[in-house]
Amino acid sequence: MIGRFTLLSGLLICTGLVAVLAGCATSINKEHPMIVTQPDVAAANIYFIRPMTYRERGIADNPVVIEFNGMELLKLGKGEYTLLRVRPEKILLKTRNRTLFTNKDEPVEMTRELRMELAPGKTYFIHIRQVNEEFRGVYYVPMPVDLKTAKELILDAGPTLGGRSAPIDALSQ
């Protein structure tokens, strides 16, 4: 009887730990001046999509940092997408990640940029596309895509944070 209780307790504790650790890796910098939280304020809607990749491990699996105009906006986990409401203006969107090079002992930082002008009331879909250059490391390119492509990309990505309240697969043209 005591053996069963100990086994059952251990199993429940392990299940709880797995559930906690399996949570989303995406986080938002709520202090960013571009984020709009008031529903009556004009804003652009941006979905950030990072599909699941199957071949990468280690540092390439870490959340990708996404900056707007030089300030961290969010960290996007592998296999996740989210929605943010932001101020409509010209932006410099930058992805930032660390990667391993064949001839380097320590990870190096990689960045890629996209300039955009956001319009109020418009919805944007940004694919955070992984590029693996084998010996030169992994980096992430921010690419605007249409709704049809976004729906294809989320087949390997689950909604998190803002994406849960307005999932891409529920949107129509």
KEGU-92128 format. One line per field, with one value per residue (C-alpha): chain; x, y, z; residue in one letter; residue number from 1. Coordinates in steps of 0.05 Angstrom, whole numbers, plus 5000, padded with zeros to 4 digits. Layout:
<nodes>
kette	[A;...]
u	[X;...]
v	[Y;...]
w	[Z;...]
rest	[A;...]
nr	[NUM;...]
</nodes>
This chain:
<nodes>
kette	[A;A;A;A;A;A;A;A;A;A;A;A;A;A;A;A;A;A;A;A;A;A;A;A;A;A;A;A;A;A;A;A;A;A;A;A;A;A;A;A;A;A;A;A;A;A;A;A;A;A;A;A;A;A;A;A;A;A;A;A;A;A;A;A;A;A;A;A;A;A;A;A;A;A;A;A;A;A;A;A;A;A;A;A;A;A;A;A;A;A;A;A;A;A;A;A;A;A;A;A;A;A;A;A;A;A;A;A;A;A;A;A;A;A;A;A;A;A;A;A;A;A;A;A;A;A;A;A;A;A;A;A;A;A;A;A;A;A;A;A;A;A;A;A;A;A;A;A;A;A;A;A;A;A;A;A;A;A;A;A;A;A;A;A;A;A;A;A;A;A;A;A;A]
u	[5000;5056;5092;5030;5021;5094;5090;5025;5053;5116;5076;5031;5091;5126;5062;5055;5127;5119;5057;5093;5155;5116;5087;5099;5168;5141;5143;5124;5157;5094;5134;5149;5122;5093;5045;4973;4929;4868;4815;4791;4860;4877;4929;4959;4952;5014;5018;5089;5095;5153;5136;5165;5232;5250;5324;5352;5372;5407;5417;5375;5315;5319;5267;5282;5286;5244;5258;5219;5260;5319;5280;5260;5187;5181;5215;5182;5187;5195;5129;5089;5053;5025;4986;5005;4968;5020;5021;5016;5081;5146;5186;5251;5236;5298;5307;5364;5390;5454;5483;5544;5595;5641;5705;5682;5685;5630;5561;5556;5497;5459;5409;5364;5321;5256;5231;5156;5104;5045;4974;4919;4867;4910;4931;5002;5031;5106;5139;5202;5235;5294;5354;5408;5473;5505;5576;5556;5500;5426;5390;5318;5291;5227;5184;5115;5066;4992;4935;4936;5010;5001;4947;4996;5052;5010;5000;5066;5056;5007;4976;5004;4988;4950;4945;4898;4844;4846;4873;4896;4856;4792;4808;4778;4799]
v	[5000;5049;5030;5047;5114;5133;5112;5151;5212;5210;5203;5262;5306;5288;5302;5370;5388;5369;5413;5472;5464;5455;5526;5578;5607;5672;5735;5807;5870;5904;5968;5978;6047;6018;5970;5993;5965;6011;5982;6050;6073;6063;6008;5960;5886;5844;5768;5742;5669;5622;5552;5490;5467;5394;5389;5442;5432;5471;5546;5549;5528;5589;5644;5695;5767;5815;5890;5950;6013;5989;5964;5893;5881;5806;5739;5688;5614;5558;5532;5591;5652;5713;5777;5847;5914;5968;6042;6053;6086;6071;6017;5980;5908;5869;5796;5778;5709;5674;5618;5573;5581;5523;5563;5599;5573;5619;5634;5697;5744;5747;5801;5812;5874;5893;5965;5974;6029;6005;6031;6037;5982;5938;5867;5843;5773;5767;5700;5693;5647;5605;5601;5550;5564;5502;5525;5598;5586;5598;5665;5688;5732;5772;5765;5795;5742;5741;5709;5646;5635;5651;5597;5547;5567;5558;5484;5477;5533;5541;5607;5638;5702;5749;5696;5655;5709;5717;5654;5661;5601;5638;5698;5709;5753]
w	[5000;5018;4953;4912;4948;4936;4863;4853;4888;4846;4782;4800;4817;4751;4712;4746;4730;4657;4652;4683;4641;4577;4581;4528;4518;4490;4532;4518;4542;4568;4580;4506;4484;4419;4453;4453;4509;4505;4458;4434;4410;4336;4329;4279;4294;4284;4288;4298;4275;4290;4264;4295;4268;4276;4260;4306;4378;4431;4422;4358;4400;4447;4440;4386;4410;4368;4373;4349;4338;4380;4441;4458;4442;4454;4456;4411;4428;4377;4350;4375;4349;4383;4368;4390;4381;4367;4349;4274;4251;4214;4249;4245;4265;4284;4302;4349;4367;4387;4346;4340;4284;4265;4278;4342;4413;4439;4409;4366;4359;4293;4272;4212;4199;4165;4156;4154;4158;4199;4185;4237;4234;4188;4206;4191;4193;4205;4193;4236;4185;4208;4161;4176;4141;4171;4186;4193;4243;4247;4241;4236;4179;4192;4130;4118;4092;4073;4112;4069;4082;4156;4161;4130;4178;4241;4225;4262;4313;4370;4394;4457;4496;4449;4395;4439;4440;4364;4331;4259;4235;4256;4212;4143;4085]
rest	[M;I;G;R;F;T;L;L;S;G;L;L;I;C;T;G;L;V;A;V;L;A;G;C;A;T;S;I;N;K;E;H;P;M;I;V;T;Q;P;D;V;A;A;A;N;I;Y;F;I;R;P;M;T;Y;R;E;R;G;I;A;D;N;P;V;V;I;E;F;N;G;M;E;L;L;K;L;G;K;G;E;Y;T;L;L;R;V;R;P;E;K;I;L;L;K;T;R;N;R;T;L;F;T;N;K;D;E;P;V;E;M;T;R;E;L;R;M;E;L;A;P;G;K;T;Y;F;I;H;I;R;Q;V;N;E;E;F;R;G;V;Y;Y;V;P;M;P;V;D;L;K;T;A;K;E;L;I;L;D;A;G;P;T;L;G;G;R;S;A;P;I;D;A;L;S;Q]
nr	[1;2;3;4;5;6;7;8;9;10;11;12;13;14;15;16;17;18;19;20;21;22;23;24;25;26;27;28;29;30;31;32;33;34;35;36;37;38;39;40;41;42;43;44;45;46;47;48;49;50;51;52;53;54;55;56;57;58;59;60;61;62;63;64;65;66;67;68;69;70;71;72;73;74;75;76;77;78;79;80;81;82;83;84;85;86;87;88;89;90;91;92;93;94;95;96;97;98;99;100;101;102;103;104;105;106;107;108;109;110;111;112;113;114;115;116;117;118;119;120;121;122;123;124;125;126;127;128;129;130;131;132;133;134;135;136;137;138;139;140;141;142;143;144;145;146;147;148;149;150;151;152;153;154;155;156;157;158;159;160;161;162;163;164;165;166;167;168;169;170;171;172;173]
</nodes>
